[in-house]
Amino acid sequence: VTGRILVLWVANHTVDATWTVFTLVAVYMLSELCRGPYYLANCLGSPNSSLTWLRYNAFKVLYPIGFTCEALVFLNIFLQSGPIDIDFKNPTFLFALLFPPFFLMIAYFLFSSMSRKAAQKNKELANARAKSD
């Protein structure tokens, strides 16, 4: 999270403190609050089914909000940067042209892979619950 916030606010001075940025940082923090205790419990050798469920299911809400906010932050930066030359040799133009489809591809890949992992973990949790009953 620290690296994300560093890039967002320190390295990129054009990002304004808008509701989008606030929401994005809140989503980053919430995702770490879901992941951190899960990893800590596993490192201590005492995995917890509630933490496991939260770790692998919170993304269903947080990912779409985070992806949308990231896209809006990038769009805001792009709009603030002003007009750019339409020239395929211009790296700014190429970035503006190639980034949106790349971003959508990455978002789809991340959400799909987490969905598969969540389904696997939810099945494991259900099996463990069935055995304990």
Residue pairs with C-beta under 8 A, 6 or more apart in sequence:
1 28
1 29
1 31
1 32
4 28
5 25
5 28
8 15
8 21
8 24
8 25
8 73
9 15
9 21
12 77
14 77
14 80
14 81
15 21
15 73
15 76
15 77
16 76
18 76
20 69
20 72
20 73
20 76
21 69
21 73
23 65
23 69
24 66
24 69
24 70
24 73
27 62
27 65
27 66
27 69
28 66
30 58
30 62
31 58
31 59
31 62
31 66
34 54
34 55
34 58
34 62
35 55
37 51
38 48
38 51
38 52
38 54
38 55
41 47
41 48
41 51
49 125
49 128
49 129
52 121
52 125
53 121
53 122
53 125
55 121
56 114
56 117
56 118
56 121
56 122
57 118
57 122
59 111
59 114
59 118
60 115
60 118
63 107
63 110
63 111
63 114
64 111
67 103
67 107
67 111
70 103
71 103
74 99
74 103
78 96
81 92
84 90
84 92
84 93
84 96
85 93
86 93
87 93
88 94
